[in-house]
Structures are given as C-alpha cells and as structure tokens.
C-alpha cells in the first residue's frame, strides 16, 4: 500500500504518494514547522525504533464515517504459528506477577503481548482488509499505514483500534485512554453483569489509575487547563468491555502540535507499563522488537491540528500480502491471573482476525 488511511467515526484522512519520508518523529515535526502541509504515518512502540512518517503528495480529509462502496471477498486466512505459544505466555505472565509482587522492585505494571502468524491463500489488499474491518467494527478507528519509511518496503500496518491517543484542534486537547478489560458475553444479563464487575474491579481500576496519573503528569506542563473525571466510565467494543476516562485540556502554547503531543504521550502505561522506562526495558527483554504494535498512528497538519490513535487490535501485513502478524496484549499488575491474561489476549486478537474470518487456535 503506497499511502495512508485513518477512518474514525467522525472523519476520514486518506493520502497518496510521497514528497518526503522520515524515520524519526522529531524530523517530521521539524518538517511541519518548515512548511510541510501535513505529516501522516506511524510511531513504533519503542520510540528508539524507526518511525514510518510521510509528507504525502496528496491528502483528502472528509467528514463523517467511511462507508466502503464495495466489499470484495477476502481470500482464506489461517493461523500458522504463535509467538510465543499460549503456554509460554502464561509462564511469562506468571513470572511477571511474581516480580510485581516483590516489594523491593519499582515496577508496578507491565503490558505483556503475544502474536499470531497467519498465512493467506492469495495476496491480501490492505484497502480491502480495512474495508472489512470498518464494516465489522463501525465505531473503531480503522487504519492502514505504509511502513516503507521505517525500512520495510511494501509492508503495511493495519488495524481497528478503539483507543484515541490524543487529538488537537486549536488549543483544545482531548484524550480517552483505555486500561482495564473484560470480555463481552453472549447472554445480555451476564454481559451487563460483566460490565458492572469491571467497573468495580480493584485490579482493573488500579491498572487504569496508573495510566491516568501518568497522563496528568505528562500534560500538566503543556496544558493550562486539564479536566479529568474522578473515575472511569465503561465503553464496549464487539469483543470487550473497557474502562475509559475522557480527558480535556487547553494548551499553554498554541505552537504545540498534535505530533508534539503524540511524541510526548507515547507510549502510555496502557500499552507499556509503570514506570515507563523500566517497563519498556522489561518488554524488550521478554518480547524483543514489537514493531508498530502498540505504537501510534495518525496525522498532523500545518496548523498543528491532528489526531493520533493507539495501534492496538492490529497486524503487520507483508509486502506480498501473503503473511500477517497479529498482536494482542494486556496490562499485568500484581493481582493479575495468568490464565485470564491469556484469555484477554485471545479476545483482543479476535478483533482483527475475526474481520478476516480467521479462527484462533485452541489454547488447550
């Protein structure tokens, strides 16, 4: 895919072509200040890794949701591997819980992820996959990003995320971080009870509070006003319930752009952990390079306005369209149950793979 797509419930940004590309976020931010009309693309999970940011040849921003004109049939897609296996993920989480229960160490939360490798019977087209995702998840933020600027020619990041990292319009900044999750249930009464359980869960509220406290600390220096509710609310996707907190701020300096804010806020404890640097180091030791999973996807224009979403419920598609690596993770705290954390990753993986009619393997 030679371009960029971000389709949110409120609007669609689509670009084609490349005037300039950047593998460093600071260089892209400088380009905006130097006259570039818009920058689009993705930040890797690890800020030290190459980004995939572009000044496009052409850009279009349309209001309202994306409604694909056609929905071509997808080729068959099947899971062919796990990284790590379900048993190994449970073992990793078990060790993390033991570590987090050690009062002598400073870690309070670590997000642990696993991925599934999938093969397609014929090449997948990024635009067609995105169309299927938006049809299945109409309230999600669906994206497709060319990863060529990061040194991965032809690879594409695809996803349908429920989480907005940050938006900036004028001096108004809005966020809606998510942390704390339980799966949806088929029975309506049980599903409603599940939502109530999440809202009252000490473990999940503590996990959510780590995120909110960190965001407050990061935004306080750049926002003259910051409105944060006392407690989270419940939101839902097709697969899960989430704890969410809507946050609004007003910038002190109108020169602070949406890209500046994304760089400042990413990665949040919702996808990394607390404290951030130590959690990031722990994740790198356990998982290696996550690539663009739990990175950020978005755009910023020459006025500084823009929108960045968190790259979860996503996969990386190979340049030939025949291979996918899909990701799912969950926040681990001292009270986490390893088997429940495995189940949470499977539920999240279904958000993406379900859109391709791909079944997850049995966990045993």
C-alpha positions in Angstrom: 0.0 0.0 0.0 1.5 3.3 -1.1 -0.4 5.6 1.2 -2.2 6.2 4.4 -5.7 5.7 5.7 -7.3 6.6 9.1 -11.1 6.3 9.2 -12.6 7.4 12.5 -16.3 7.7 13.3 -16.0 11.4 12.7 -13.9 11.6 9.6 -11.5 10.0 7.1 -8.0 11.1 6.2 -6.5 9.4 3.1 -3.3 10.2 1.4 -1.3 9.0 -1.6 2.3 9.5 -2.9 5.4 10.7 -1.0 7.0 14.1 -1.1 9.3 13.3 1.9 9.6 10.5 4.4 11.1 10.3 7.9 12.1 7.5 10.2 12.5 10.0 13.1 9.5 11.7 14.7 11.5 14.9 15.5 12.5 15.3 11.9 8.8 15.0 10.8 7.9 17.6 13.4 10.6 19.9 12.1 9.2 19.5 8.5 5.8 20.7 9.7 7.4 23.8 11.1 9.3 24.2 7.9 6.3 24.4 5.6 5.0 20.8 5.1 1.2 20.8 4.8 0.6 17.5 6.6 2.5 14.6 8.1 0.9 11.2 8.3 2.1 7.7 9.5 3.0 5.7 12.5 5.3 5.7 15.5 6.9 2.4 16.6 6.1 1.0 20.1 9.7 1.7 21.1 10.4 5.4 20.5 14.1 4.5 19.8 13.0 2.4 16.8 12.4 3.8 13.3 9.1 5.6 12.7 7.1 5.5 9.4 6.2 9.1 8.7 5.4 10.8 5.4 4.7 14.1 3.8 2.3 12.9 1.1 1.8 14.1 -2.5 -2.0 14.4 -2.0 -4.2 14.3 1.1 -8.0 14.3 1.5 -10.0 14.8 4.7 -13.7 14.1 4.6 -16.2 14.4 7.4 -18.3 11.5 8.6 -17.7 7.8 8.7 -16.2 5.8 5.9 -18.7 3.6 4.1 -16.8 1.4 1.6 -18.5 1.3 -1.8 -17.7 -2.4 -2.2 -16.7 -5.3 0.0 -14.7 -7.8 -2.1 -14.4 -11.3 -0.8 -11.3 -12.0 1.2 -9.0 -15.0 0.5 -8.8 -17.7 3.1 -6.5 -16.8 6.1 -5.3 -19.4 8.6 -3.1 -19.2 11.7 0.2 -21.0 11.2 2.2 -20.0 14.3 2.3 -18.4 17.7 4.9 -16.1 19.2 5.1 -17.2 22.0 2.9 -20.2 22.5 -0.1 -20.0 24.8 1.8 -22.0 27.5 4.8 -19.8 27.2 2.7 -16.6 27.5 1.1 -18.0 30.7 4.6 -18.7 32.0 5.8 -15.2 31.2 2.9 -13.6 32.9 3.4 -15.9 35.9 7.0 -14.6 36.3 5.9 -11.0 35.8 3.3 -11.4 38.6 5.9 -12.8 40.9 8.2 -9.8 40.0 5.4 -7.3 40.6 4.6 -8.8 44.0 8.3 -8.2 45.1 8.1 -5.1 47.3 11.8 -4.5 46.7 11.5 -3.6 43.0 9.9 -0.4 41.5 7.8 -2.0 38.7 4.0 -1.6 39.1 2.7 -2.6 35.7 4.0 -4.3 32.6 2.0 -4.9 29.4 2.7 -8.4 28.1 1.8 -9.2 24.5 1.8 -12.2 22.1 1.3 -12.5 18.4 -0.1 -15.0 15.9 1.3 -15.6 12.5 -1.2 -16.1 9.7 -1.0 -17.0 6.0 -3.4 -16.0 3.2 -4.3 -18.3 0.3 -3.9 -15.3 -2.0 -2.5 -11.8 -1.6 -4.5 -9.6 0.8 -5.1 -6.0 -0.3 -4.7 -3.5 2.5 -7.7 -1.4 1.4 -9.9 -4.5 1.2 -8.9 -5.6 4.7 -9.6 -2.1 6.0 -13.0 -2.1 4.4 -13.9 -5.4 6.1 -12.6 -4.1 9.5 -14.7 -0.9 9.3 -17.8 -3.0 8.3 -17.3 -5.3 11.3 -16.3 -2.5 13.7 -18.0 0.7 12.6 -17.2 2.6 15.8 -13.5 1.7 15.7 -10.6 3.8 14.3 -9.5 1.8 11.2 -6.1 2.4 9.8 -3.7 1.3 7.1 -0.1 2.7 7.0 2.7 2.1 4.6 5.8 1.1 6.6 8.3 1.8 3.9 9.8 4.9 5.6 10.8 2.6 8.5 12.9 0.5 6.2 10.2 -2.0 5.5 9.3 -1.5 1.8 5.7 -2.5 1.0 4.8 -3.7 4.5 1.6 -2.3 5.9 0.3 -1.7 9.4 -3.5 -2.5 9.6 -5.9 -2.3 12.5 -9.2 -1.3 14.1 -8.4 0.4 17.4 -10.9 1.6 20.0 -8.3 3.9 21.6 -7.5 7.5 20.7 -4.1 8.6 22.0 -4.7 12.4 21.5 -6.4 14.9 19.3 -5.6 18.5 19.0 -7.9 21.1 17.4 -6.8 24.7 18.0 -5.7 24.9 21.6 -8.1 22.1 22.7 -6.6 18.7 23.5 -8.7 15.6 24.0 -7.9 12.0 25.0 -9.7 8.9 26.0 -7.2 6.4 27.4 -8.3 2.8 27.9 -7.0 0.4 30.5 -8.8 -2.5 32.3 -10.6 -5.1 30.2 -13.1 -7.9 30.4 -14.6 -10.0 27.5 -18.1 -9.5 26.3 -20.6 -12.3 27.0 -23.3 -13.7 24.7 -26.0 -13.6 27.3 -27.3 -10.0 27.7 -27.8 -10.2 31.5 -24.4 -11.9 32.0 -22.8 -9.3 29.8 -24.3 -6.4 31.8 -23.0 -8.1 35.0 -19.6 -8.4 33.4 -19.6 -4.6 32.8 -20.5 -3.9 36.4 -17.8 -6.3 37.6 -15.2 -4.4 35.5 -16.3 -1.0 36.9 -16.0 -2.3 40.4 -12.8 -4.3 40.0 -10.0 -3.1 42.2 -7.4 -4.8 40.0 -8.7 -3.1 36.8 -9.2 0.3 38.4 -5.7 0.3 39.8 -4.4 -0.6 36.3 -6.4 2.3 34.9 -5.3 4.7 37.6 -1.6 4.2 36.6 -2.4 5.4 33.1 -4.4 8.4 34.2 -1.8 9.6 36.8 0.9 9.3 34.2 -1.0 11.3 31.6 -1.8 14.0 34.1 1.9 14.3 34.9 2.8 14.5 31.2 0.2 17.0 30.2 0.4 19.4 33.2 3.4 21.3 31.9 1.8 21.9 28.4 -1.8 22.4 29.4 -3.0 25.4 31.3 -6.3 23.7 32.0 -6.8 19.9 32.4 -10.2 18.3 33.1 -10.0 14.7 34.3 -13.0 12.9 35.9 -12.7 11.4 39.3 -13.3 7.9 38.0 -13.5 5.9 34.7 -16.5 5.1 32.6 -17.4 1.9 30.8 -17.2 1.5 27.0 -17.6 -1.5 24.8 -16.4 -3.0 21.5 -17.8 -6.1 19.8 -15.4 -8.2 21.9 -14.6 -6.5 25.1 -15.6 -4.0 27.9 -13.0 -1.3 28.7 -12.5 1.2 31.4 -12.1 4.7 29.8 -11.5 8.2 31.0 -12.3 11.2 28.8 -9.7 14.0 29.3 -9.8 17.5 28.0 -7.0 20.1 28.2 -6.2 23.6 26.8 -2.7 24.2 25.5 -0.5 26.8 27.1 1.4 27.3 23.8 -0.6 27.2 20.6 2.6 26.2 18.8 2.4 22.7 20.4 1.2 20.4 17.6 -0.7 17.2 17.6 2.5 15.4 16.6 4.4 17.0 19.5 1.7 15.7 21.8 1.8 12.2 20.4 5.6 12.2 20.9 5.1 13.5 24.5 2.5 10.9 25.4 3.7 7.8 23.6 4.0 5.1 24.9 1.4 5.4 27.7 1.3 2.9 30.6 -1.8 1.5 28.8 0.5 -0.2 26.3 3.8 -0.2 28.1 3.7 -0.1 31.9 4.8 1.9 35.0 7.4 3.3 35.4 7.7 3.7 31.6 11.4 3.3 31.1 11.7 0.2 33.2 8.6 -1.4 31.7 9.9 -0.7 28.2 13.2 -2.4 29.1 11.4 -5.3 30.6 9.1 -5.7 27.5 12.2 -5.6 25.2 13.9 -8.3 27.2 10.8 -10.5 27.2 9.5 -10.0 23.7 12.2 -8.4 21.5 11.1 -5.8 19.0 7.3 -5.3 18.9 7.5 -3.3 15.7 4.5 -1.0 15.3 2.1 -2.9 17.6 1.0 -0.6 20.4 2.7 2.3 18.6 0.7 5.3 17.4 -1.0 6.1 14.0 -2.2 9.5 12.9 -1.8 12.8 11.2 -0.9 16.4 11.9 -1.4 19.4 9.6 0.5 22.7 9.3 -1.9 24.4 11.8 -0.9 21.8 14.4 -4.2 20.1 14.4 -4.4 16.3 14.1 -5.4 13.0 15.6 -3.4 10.1 16.8 -4.7 6.6 17.8 -3.1 3.8 19.6 -2.0 0.9 17.3 -3.8 -2.0 19.0 -6.1 -4.6 17.6 -3.8 -4.6 14.7 -1.5 -6.6 12.4 1.5 -6.1 10.2 1.0 -7.3 6.6 3.9 -8.4 4.4 4.7 -6.6 1.2 3.5 -9.7 -0.9 0.2 -9.7 1.0 0.5 -13.3 2.0 1.7 -13.1 5.6 0.3 -11.4 8.7 1.5 -11.0 12.2 -1.4 -10.0 14.5 -1.0 -8.9 18.1 -2.8 -8.9 21.4 -1.7 -7.8 24.9 -2.8 -7.0 28.4 -1.7 -5.0 31.4 -0.1 -7.1 34.1 -0.3 -5.9 37.7 0.4 -7.7 41.0 -3.2 -9.0 41.2 -3.3 -10.4 37.6 -4.3 -14.0 36.9 -2.0 -15.5 34.2 -4.7 -17.7 32.6 -7.2 -14.8 32.5 -4.5 -12.6 30.9 -4.0 -15.3 28.2 -7.8 -15.3 27.5 -7.7 -11.5 27.3 -5.1 -11.5 24.5 -7.1 -14.1 22.6 -10.2 -11.9 22.9 -8.3 -8.9 21.5 -6.7 -10.9 18.7 -10.2 -11.8 17.5 -11.0 -8.1 16.9 -8.6 -8.2 13.9 -8.5 -11.8 12.9 -12.3 -12.0 13.1 -12.6 -9.4 10.4 -10.7 -11.7 8.1 -12.9 -14.7 9.1 -9.8 -16.4 10.6 -10.2 -18.7 13.6 -7.9 -18.7 16.6 -6.3 -22.0 17.6 -7.5 -23.8 20.7 -5.4 -22.8 23.7 -5.6 -26.2 25.4 
